[in-house]
Amino acid sequence: MSKKTKIIAIAVTAVVLLALAAGYLYWTGAFDKFLPRKAFVLEEYHASDAAAIEPEEYVPDLILVNKQHTLSEDYEPDIVFYRDTDVPMGRAIVDAYGELSDYIRNNMNDRLFVSSTYRSYDEQQRVFDEEGSDVAALPGESEHQTGLAVDVYVKNFAGKGFIQSKVGMYVNKSCQDYGFIIRYPEGKEDITGFEYEPWHLRYVGHPHAEIIAEYDLTLEEYLGYFAAGKWYKYGDYVIGMCSEDDIKIPTGVDQDSVKFSKDNRGNVFVWGKIA
């Protein structure tokens, strides 16, 4: 092999390796870490008035569960079985998880498996006793008790290895399209109180999942941004936070689209589409 041919071969190999590395960084979202973080600023929505309302029902989407905001032993989420299986999930996430699972099966020729979903208070106590505090949360501190969290894997790629799979890369990059977030992202351990878990999905619904992903936030950071009585605009959504004893809907919002969610901090989040 001539010297020129060797140089060309080395150059081609380098280009291929760089392309593979760039592809990996893109699909995992790791490339975003090299970019300046986008400042989290939502446009304020100025309503001429806001009408008081007594919600007929609440969705669980924005309930915060961590070491500071715990669930009581008698907390009972709305649990159903996923499709025709014995896998328990919160009713709120069944359709969204089904859409994610179907996309992976139909477009990636792979299958997403569930290793853990809903756990009762007593079940979480058993897991904590068996696995210890380095792995499991204390009962009352686990999102699994809400029915909104799901741990996933694909064949041969589980736990932290999930992110090494093509499906894991896709899930970590695009789960917000289905209303989920990576609840314990890398580099935010001091905020969430948990190690990076690329396999742990948490449902927060739309548009919250998109906002959290766009601005690289944790759920704690997102909820902490809102000021009671103020309204914010994101796309065609209006979002606000009220105290539990003073819930309102601002003018200009389609009341049929409005949802209410208690956040486990004494507040109620209100959001809906602009009419």
LONU-751693 format. One record per residue: z, x negated, y negated of N, C-alpha, C in turn; residue in three letters. Coordinates in pm, whole numbers, padded with zeros to 5 digits, always signed. Layout:
<rs>
ZXYZXYZXYALA
...
</rs>
This chain:
<rs>
+00000-00085+00119+00000+00000+00000+00000-00088-00124MET
-00092-00060-00213-00102-00140-00335+00015-00112-00429SER
+00034-00204-00522+00141-00189-00620+00123-00062-00702LYS
-00002-00033-00739-00031+00086-00819+00002+00213-00742LYS
-00033+00213-00611-00004+00330-00528+00145+00353-00515THR
+00220+00243-00500+00366+00253-00489+00425+00314-00616LYS
+00376+00268-00730+00427+00320-00858+00399+00469-00871ILE
+00279+00510-00829+00244+00653-00835+00333+00733-00743ILE
+00358+00681-00622+00443+00751-00524+00585+00767-00576ALA
+00636+00660-00637+00772+00665-00693+00779+00767-00807ILE
+00676+00768-00892+00673+00861-01005+00667+01005-00958ALA
+00584+01032-00856+00573+01168-00802+00706+01212-00742VAL
+00769+01121-00666+00899+01152-00605+01003+01184-00711THR
+01002+01107-00819+01099+01130-00928+01076+01265-00993ALA
+00951+01300-01014+00918+01430-01076+00964+01544-00986VAL
+00940+01531-00855+00981+01635-00761+01132+01651-00760VAL
+01205+01539-00757+01351+01543-00757+01405+01606-00885LEU
+01345+01571-00998+01387+01630-01125+01360+01780-01128LEU
+01245+01821-01073+01212+01964-01069+01311+02039-00981ALA
+01346+01980-00866+01444+02044-00777+01580+02055-00845LEU
+01620+01949-00913+01749+01950-00982+01750+02055-01094ALA
+01640+02062-01169+01631+02160-01277+01634+02302-01222ALA
+01566+02322-01109+01567+02455-01046+01706+02494-01001GLY
+01777+02398-00944+01915+02426-00900+02004+02462-01019TYR
+01994+02384-01126+02076+02411-01244+02043+02547-01304LEU
+01914+02583-01303+01874+02711-01359+01928+02827-01278TYR
+01908+02823-01147+01948+02936-01062+02098+02951-01052TRP
+02173+02846-01063+02319+02857-01058+02377+02888-01194THR
+02296+02874-01298+02348+02893-01433+02416+02769-01488GLY
+02419+02660-01406+02486+02538-01449+02414+02474-01568ALA
+02284+02497-01580+02208+02441-01692+02264+02489-01826PHE
+02317+02611-01826+02371+02669-01950+02486+02587-02005ASP
+02555+02511-01916+02670+02434-01961+02630+02319-02053LYS
+02503+02280-02045+02455+02171-02128+02407+02221-02265PHE
+02405+02352-02281+02359+02411-02407+02480+02448-02493LEU
+02465+02449-02624+02576+02491-02711+02617+02635-02677PRO
+02747+02658-02667+02795+02792-02634+02768+02887-02749ARG
+02715+03003-02715+02684+03103-02815+02812+03169-02865LYS
+02831+03170-02996+02952+03230-03052+02956+03379-03022ALA
+03071+03427-02980+03086+03568-02945+03114+03649-03070PHE
+03011+03711-03122+03024+03796-03240+02941+03921-03217VAL
+03006+04036-03218+02935+04162-03207+02920+04225-03345LEU
+02809+04290-03365+02785+04359-03491+02880+04478-03503GLU
+02943+04492-03618+03032+04606-03638+02951+04734-03658GLU
+03003+04842-03604+02939+04973-03617+03022+05054-03716TYR
+02961+05092-03825+03032+05163-03931+03004+05313-03919HIS
+03104+05386-03874+03092+05531-03860+03157+05599-03980ALA
+03100+05709-04021+03157+05782-04134+03287+05852-04096SER
+03304+05876-03967+03425+05945-03921+03439+05922-03771ASP
+03557+05949-03719+03581+05940-03575+03669+06058-03536ALA
+03625+06134-03437+03697+06254-03397+03791+06225-03282ALA
+03912+06278-03290+04010+06263-03183+03966+06342-03060ALA
+04000+06290-02943+03959+06355-02818+04061+06328-02709ILE
+04074+06424-02618+04156+06408-02499+04062+06393-02380GLU
+04043+06272-02327+03948+06253-02218+03982+06337-02095PRO
+03880+06395-02035+03901+06471-01912+03912+06380-01792GLU
+03849+06263-01799+03859+06166-01691+03839+06025-01744GLU
+03888+05929-01667+03873+05789-01701+03799+05718-01588TYR
+03720+05617-01624+03663+05528-01524+03753+05404-01519VAL
+03754+05332-01407+03845+05217-01395+03785+05086-01443PRO
+03663+05087-01496+03582+04968-01515+03654+04850-01582ASP
+03733+04876-01686+03787+04766-01767+03936+04742-01745LEU
+03987+04785-01632+04128+04757-01604+04146+04608-01583ILE
+04243+04551-01651+04272+04408-01641+04387+04386-01544LEU
+04363+04301-01445+04467+04267-01348+04475+04116-01337VAL
+04590+04062-01370+04615+03917-01355+04766+03895-01345ASN
+04809+03773-01367+04951+03743-01349+05037+03801-01460LYS
+04975+03833-01572+05050+03892-01685+05038+04044-01688GLN
+04932+04098-01633+04908+04242-01635+04889+04288-01491HIS
+04996+04339-01435+05000+04369-01292+04986+04519-01265THR
+04960+04548-01137+04953+04686-01091+05084+04724-01023LEU
+05124+04849-01040+05246+04895-00975+05220+04919-00827SER
+05326+04926-00751+05315+04946-00606+05250+05079-00572GLU
+05262+05178-00661+05208+05311-00631+05069+05334-00693ASP
+05004+05229-00743+04868+05243-00797+04772+05280-00685TYR
+04696+05388-00705+04604+05435-00602+04464+05455-00662GLU
+04373+05361-00635+04235+05377-00684+04159+05477-00600PRO
+04043+05516-00651+03956+05611-00580+03871+05531-00481ASP
+03910+05532-00355+03846+05449-00253+03761+05534-00159ILE
+03641+05485-00131+03552+05548-00034+03501+05438+00059VAL
+03427+05477+00162+03367+05379+00251+03222+05354+00209PHE
+03184+05228+00211+03050+05187+00167+02945+05236+00264TYR
+02859+05323+00214+02751+05381+00293+02806+05429+00427ARG
+02746+05392+00539+02794+05440+00668+02869+05330+00744ASP
+02960+05264+00671+03037+05155+00732+03185+05186+00722THR
+03266+05092+00770+03411+05105+00757+03464+05013+00647ASP
+03375+04974+00553+03412+04885+00443+03461+04968+00324VAL
+03589+04957+00288+03641+05036+00175+03607+04973+00041PRO
+03562+05055-00052+03531+05009-00188+03571+05116-00288MET
+03592+05075-00410+03611+05172-00516+03484+05254-00533GLY
+03501+05384-00551+03384+05470-00566+03292+05420-00680ARG
+03352+05360-00782+03277+05316-00900+03176+05206-00869ALA
+03195+05129-00760+03108+05014-00738+03009+05033-00624ILE
+03019+05142-00550+02937+05158-00430+02788+05152-00461VAL
+02743+05230-00559+02601+05232-00591+02554+05097-00644ASP
+02634+05036-00730+02596+04908-00790+02587+04799-00685ALA
+02686+04795-00595+02682+04694-00489+02564+04720-00396TYR
+02535+04845-00370+02422+04880-00285+02291+04831-00345GLY
+02276+04845-00476+02154+04798-00543+02140+04647-00531GLU
+02250+04575-00550+02248+04430-00537+02213+04388-00395LEU
+02278+04451-00299+02254+04419-00158+02110+04450-00119SER
+02059+04564-00164+01921+04603-00132+01821+04504-00191ASP
+01846+04459-00314+01754+04364-00376+01746+04236-00294TYR
+01861+04187-00251+01864+04063-00174+01792+04079-00040ILE
+01813+04192+00023+01748+04216+00152+01597+04232+00135ARG
+01555+04306+00034+01413+04338+00018+01332+04228-00050ASN
+01396+04148-00134+01321+04049-00212+01353+03904-00177ASN
+01465+03881-00107+01503+03745-00073+01511+03724+00078MET
+01481+03831+00152+01479+03823+00298+01610+03768+00354ASN
+01720+03813+00298+01853+03769+00341+01947+03888+00335ASP
+02068+03867+00384+02164+03976+00387+02296+03932+00327ARG
+02348+04013+00236+02475+03986+00172+02586+04051+00254LEU
+02686+03973+00291+02798+04022+00370+02924+04029+00284PHE
+03016+04116+00322+03143+04133+00252+03256+04075+00337VAL
+03333+03986+00279+03448+03930+00351+03578+04000+00311SER
+03581+04058+00190+03702+04128+00147+03669+04223+00034SER
+03726+04341+00038+03710+04437-00072+03847+04492-00109THR
+03866+04621-00091+03992+04683-00132+04107+04641-00041TYR
+04220+04612-00104+04344+04589-00031+04455+04670-00098ARG
+04536+04734-00019+04652+04805-00072+04759+04703-00112SER
+04862+04750-00177+04974+04664-00216+05033+04595-00094TYR
+05055+04672+00012+05114+04615+00134+05020+04516+00201ASP
+04890+04546+00199+04793+04453+00258+04789+04323+00180GLU
+04798+04333+00048+04799+04212-00034+04924+04130-00006GLN
+05036+04196+00018+05159+04125+00053+05141+04048+00183GLN
+05075+04111+00279+05051+04046+00409+04961+03923+00390ARG
+04853+03938+00309+04763+03827+00284+04837+03712+00214VAL
+04921+03747+00119+04998+03645+00047+05092+03572+00141PHE
+05158+03645+00229+05251+03584+00325+05178+03491+00422ASP
+05055+03528+00460+04980+03448+00556+04913+03327+00493GLU
+04860+03343+00370+04779+03237+00310+04853+03155+00205GLU
+04959+03211+00147+05036+03138+00049+04980+03148-00091GLY
+05057+03100-00188+05022+03117-00329+04905+03030-00373SER
+04872+02926-00296+04758+02842-00333+04625+02913-00312ASP
+04626+03017-00227+04503+03086-00193+04505+03231-00239VAL
+04615+03299-00219+04623+03443-00244+04712+03475-00364ALA
+04682+03588-00426+04763+03636-00539+04879+03720-00486ALA
+04985+03725-00563+05097+03813-00530+05051+03958-00535LEU
+05112+04046-00456+05080+04188-00468+05108+04236-00611PRO
+05015+04314-00662+05024+04358-00801+04941+04272-00894GLY
+04908+04149-00851+04831+04057-00933+04688+04040-00885GLU
+04651+04113-00780+04518+04095-00720+04422+04206-00762SER
+04303+04167-00803+04199+04263-00837+04153+04344-00717GLU
+04175+04293-00598+04132+04367-00479+04203+04502-00469HIS
+04317+04514-00532+04391+04640-00528+04328+04748-00615GLN
+04233+04709-00701+04164+04807-00785+04046+04871-00712THR
+03995+04805-00607+03874+04851-00541+03748+04810-00615GLY
+03763+04735-00726+03648+04694-00808+03600+04553-00776LEU
+03674+04482-00690+03640+04345-00657+03585+04337-00516ALA
+03490+04246-00497+03431+04227-00365+03400+04079-00346VAL
+03445+04024-00233+03414+03886-00197+03294+03886-00104ASP
+03194+03804-00134+03068+03810-00060+03031+03673-00004VAL
+02939+03676+00093+02885+03553+00150+02753+03585+00218TYR
+02680+03481+00252+02561+03494+00335+02579+03402+00455VAL
+02499+03422+00556+02510+03343+00679+02505+03193+00646LYS
+02606+03122+00696+02618+02976+00680+02664+02931+00542ASN
+02687+03026+00450+02731+02988+00315+02843+03083+00270PHE
+02966+03036+00283+03082+03118+00244+03175+03036+00155ALA
+03267+03107+00089+03361+03038+00001+03287+02964-00110GLY
+03336+02844-00143+03270+02766-00249+03129+02726-00210LYS
+03098+02726-00080+02964+02694-00035+02863+02803-00066GLY
+02911+02922-00105+02821+03033-00136+02722+02996-00245PHE
+02769+02918-00343+02684+02883-00456+02572+02788-00415ILE
+02583+02726-00298+02479+02635-00250+02360+02710-00190GLN
+02376+02839-00165+02268+02919-00106+02181+02978-00216SER
+02059+03013-00179+01967+03075-00275+02023+03208-00323LYS
+02082+03284-00231+02141+03412-00269+02259+03390-00362VAL
+02344+03291-00330+02459+03263-00415+02418+03225-00556GLY
+02311+03147-00567+02259+03111-00699+02213+03235-00775MET
+02143+03323-00703+02093+03445-00768+02210+03535-00812TYR
+02306+03553-00724+02420+03639-00756+02496+03587-00877VAL
+02519+03456-00883+02593+03399-00994+02514+03403-01124ASN
+02382+03405-01113+02298+03408-01233+02271+03550-01282LYS
+02266+03647-01189+02213+03779-01225+02302+03898-01190SER
+02424+03876-01145+02508+03989-01102+02535+04086-01215CYS
+02528+04040-01341+02552+04130-01454+02449+04241-01462GLN
+02330+04218-01405+02228+04321-01406+02271+04444-01327ASP
+02370+04425-01240+02419+04534-01155+02559+04581-01197TYR
+02608+04526-01309+02738+04567-01360+02854+04480-01316GLY
+02825+04367-01247+02930+04277-01198+02939+04151-01284PHE
+03053+04085-01275+03071+03953-01335+03131+03860-01230ILE
+03112+03729-01250+03187+03631-01173+03323+03625-01240ILE
+03422+03683-01176+03551+03705-01242+03626+03577-01272ARG
+03611+03477-01186+03683+03351-01206+03583+03236-01221TYR
+03523+03223-01340+03418+03123-01361+03473+02981-01370PRO
+03385+02887-01349+03421+02747-01354+03454+02707-01498GLU
+03561+02629-01513+03601+02582-01645+03691+02677-01721GLY
+03721+02793-01665+03806+02891-01733+03936+02916-01657LYS
+03974+02819-01571+04092+02838-01487+04221+02857-01568GLU
+04228+02792-01685+04348+02805-01767+04361+02943-01829ASP
+04251+03017-01834+04253+03153-01889+04275+03257-01781ILE
+04202+03244-01669+04212+03344-01563+04333+03322-01473THR
+04379+03197-01463+04490+03167-01373+04445+03145-01230GLY
+04314+03142-01206+04261+03123-01071+04152+03016-01072PHE
+04138+02948-00959+04031+02851-00943+03895+02920-00945GLU
+03792+02842-00970+03654+02891-00969+03623+02955-00834TYR
+03575+03079-00839+03540+03151-00716+03400+03212-00732GLU
+03296+03139-00693+03160+03191-00709+03129+03309-00619PRO
+03218+03340-00526+03196+03448-00432+03266+03578-00472TRP
+03349+03573-00575+03433+03688-00611+03367+03765-00725HIS
+03315+03884-00694+03250+03968-00792+03347+04077-00838LEU
+03341+04107-00965+03424+04214-01020+03335+04309-01099ARG
+03345+04436-01071+03266+04536-01142+03333+04571-01274TYR
+03255+04564-01384+03303+04609-01515+03205+04708-01577VAL
+03089+04726-01513+02990+04821-01562+02911+04771-01681GLY
+02823+04859-01728+02735+04829-01842+02791+04893-01969HIS
+02780+04829-02083+02711+04702-02110+02802+04581-02101PRO
+02926+04602-02054+03026+04495-02059+02985+04373-01977HIS
+02925+04397-01860+02884+04284-01776+02781+04197-01847ALA
+02685+04262-01914+02582+04186-01985+02643+04104-02099GLU
+02736+04162-02172+02798+04091-02284+02878+03972-02234ILE
+02958+03994-02131+03041+03887-02075+02954+03771-02026ILE
+02843+03804-01959+02754+03699-01909+02682+03628-02024ALA
+02634+03704-02122+02558+03644-02233+02640+03544-02311GLU
+02769+03575-02329+02854+03489-02410+02946+03399-02328TYR
+02927+03397-02196+03005+03309-02108+03155+03331-02125ASP
+03196+03457-02109+03335+03496-02131+03406+03525-01999LEU
+03538+03525-02006+03619+03585-01900+03651+03727-01942THR
+03701+03806-01848+03741+03943-01884+03854+03939-01986LEU
+03944+03843-01972+04054+03831-02068+04001+03807-02209GLU
+03904+03717-02222+03847+03686-02354+03774+03806-02411GLU
+03702+03875-02327+03626+03990-02374+03717+04100-02427TYR
+03815+04140-02349+03905+04247-02392+03984+04206-02515LEU
+04017+04077-02524+04096+04029-02636+04022+04024-02769GLY
+03890+04040-02765+03810+04034-02887+03824+04159-02973TYR
+03845+04272-02908+03839+04401-02978+03967+04430-03055PHE
+03949+04487-03173+04061+04530-03256+04069+04682-03253ALA
+04189+04734-03236+04206+04879-03228+04156+04947-03355ALA
+04077+05054-03335+04028+05130-03448+03896+05082-03504GLY
+03847+04967-03456+03718+04916-03500+03612+04945-03394LYS
+03487+04960-03441+03377+04989-03350+03271+04881-03361TRP
+03211+04850-03247+03114+04742-03240+02987+04790-03172TYR
+02876+04727-03208+02746+04766-03157+02688+04654-03070LYS
+02633+04693-02954+02562+04599-02869+02441+04673-02811TYR
+02322+04632-02853+02204+04707-02811+02213+04850-02862GLY
+02197+04947-02773+02211+05086-02814+02346+05145-02776ASP
+02444+05055-02751+02580+05098-02719+02674+05078-02837TYR
+02772+05166-02848+02885+05149-02939+03010+05137-02853VAL
+03093+05038-02883+03213+05010-02804+03332+05000-02897ILE
+03444+05059-02857+03565+05049-02936+03689+05051-02849GLY
+03800+05012-02907+03928+05013-02838+04027+05097-02918MET
+04094+05189-02850+04193+05276-02914+04326+05261-02842CYS
+04432+05299-02910+04561+05308-02841+04559+05433-02754SER
+04640+05435-02651+04638+05547-02557+04677+05680-02620GLU
+04750+05675-02731+04792+05800-02795+04706+05837-02917ASP
+04593+05766-02934+04507+05795-03049+04362+05762-03012ASP
+04306+05838-02919+04172+05812-02868+04071+05890-02951ILE
+03965+05820-02993+03865+05883-03079+03724+05845-03035LYS
+03628+05925-03082+03486+05895-03066+03424+05892-03205ILE
+03351+05786-03241+03292+05780-03375+03169+05869-03386PRO
+03134+05905-03508+03012+05982-03531+02890+05899-03492THR
+02783+05969-03456+02658+05901-03424+02645+05858-03280GLY
+02743+05893-03196+02740+05855-03055+02715+05978-02970VAL
+02627+05965-02873+02597+06074-02780+02719+06101-02693ASP
+02786+06214-02716+02911+06242-02646+02893+06255-02495GLN
+02775+06293-02450+02752+06304-02306+02747+06169-02238ASP
+02726+06063-02314+02719+05929-02256+02851+05853-02263SER
+02951+05911-02328+03076+05839-02354+03160+05823-02228VAL
+03218+05704-02212+03311+05676-02103+03441+05622-02160LYS
+03548+05641-02084+03680+05598-02124+03742+05516-02010PHE
+03805+05404-02044+03870+05323-01942+03998+05263-01997SER
+04109+05287-01927+04235+05222-01963+04227+05076-01920LYS
+04288+04988-02001+04274+04844-01974+04399+04780-01914ASP
+04502+04858-01886+04627+04807-01828+04706+04724-01929ASN
+04673+04740-02057+04747+04672-02164+04798+04773-02266ARG
+04781+04902-02236+04823+05005-02330+04712+05056-02418GLY
+04588+05014-02390+04473+05056-02470+04374+05134-02385ASN
+04284+05203-02455+04173+05273-02390+04044+05226-02455VAL
+03951+05178-02373+03820+05140-02425+03729+05263-02419PHE
+03652+05279-02525+03561+05391-02539+03422+05336-02568VAL
+03322+05381-02494+03186+05335-02523+03085+05443-02488TRP
+02973+05439-02558+02867+05533-02534+02741+05490-02609GLY
+02632+05560-02585+02505+05524-02647+02488+05594-02782LYS
+02421+05525-02871+02392+05583-03003+02297+05701-02985ILE
+02331+05812-03048+02251+05935-03033+02114+05918-03100ALA
</rs>
